[in-house]
């Protein structure tokens, strides 16, 4: 069920430029899941990461490797 929710969210994202920019600015997959939850979609960051490298509609899910801060 969550996969269907995630795919529906990605479908909306591909036609909403403001949402797309918000998702692209998100730091983590969990942050993207929170954006989706705010809009009524239920999926987790882990479920999003499982789609990494796959194309859903016109959206290709890509995991970003952002180095963390080290002290």
Secondary structure as UniProt FT lines:
FT   HELIX           2..15
FT   HELIX           17..25
FT   HELIX           29..38
FT   TURN            39..40
FT   HELIX           45..50
FT   TURN            51..53
FT   STRAND          55..56
FT   TURN            57..58
FT   STRAND          59..60
//
